[in-house]
């Protein structure tokens, strides 16, 4: 496994596998914003924050986690559909579990189908294997869309926080900092307010555009939510999800000296079987 990766704005839906010989083979699907803390809670028991259905059945292994959801609501809806594939209207085509099929194989098959249908097929999701043994056995069991990377190794969530302003400023320096020059959308040419503008992830690029303008510029086949596109300013191919993540405050540590670097490409409804 690779070293732990720091991921900002983290919302994840995970799959657990029971290692207890008495309950071996059981799985559990849940939602979390902190995988390390959540697996400790599951293995510690309900009295320590774990779920009722996993309590006293451990140890559990967090096999993989899907992250990259724009918010908790999106992640919780994904969690519910993964738990209830035959109730979800988007997954009614998924065949029922066969008697000879392992539970983990069934839920990985469901996951594979989920990543092929909307709205999930257009989200900037990441499939992350957290367990070496399961990764080696099941990593080839499904192929997600090309814009969804498959990663290996632990993850460390980090909240997005705005950088704190410097202390004690003179009235003149404060006025200069508060002054924001008029910005024009690079696509339509109209005024673009700061709270509705989107910029390129490339540090040296000066693109400023309305969110809707760039979305329409990227969209293909009348799709409302684009997946990727070419920046109209610097001609760099970028993922729409990366642009949105920057817009909400991620990637604040990007510096212009990395300009030539490669592009950075629980609810109560948890289920156990």
Secondary structure, 3 states (H helix, E strand, C coil): CCCCEEEECCCEEEEEEECCCCCCCCEEEEEECCHHHHHHHHHHCHHHCCCCCCCCCCCEEEEEEEECCCCHHHHHHHHHHHHCCCCCCCCCCCCCCCCCCCHHHHHHHHHHHHCCCCCHHHCCCEEEECCHHHHHHHCCCCCCCCCCCEEECCEEEECCCCCCCCCCCCHHHHHHHHCCCCCECCCCCCECCHHHEEECCCCCCCCEEEHHHHHHHHCCCCCCCCCEEECCCCCCEEEHHHHHHHHCCCCCCCCHHHCCCCCCCCCCCCEEC
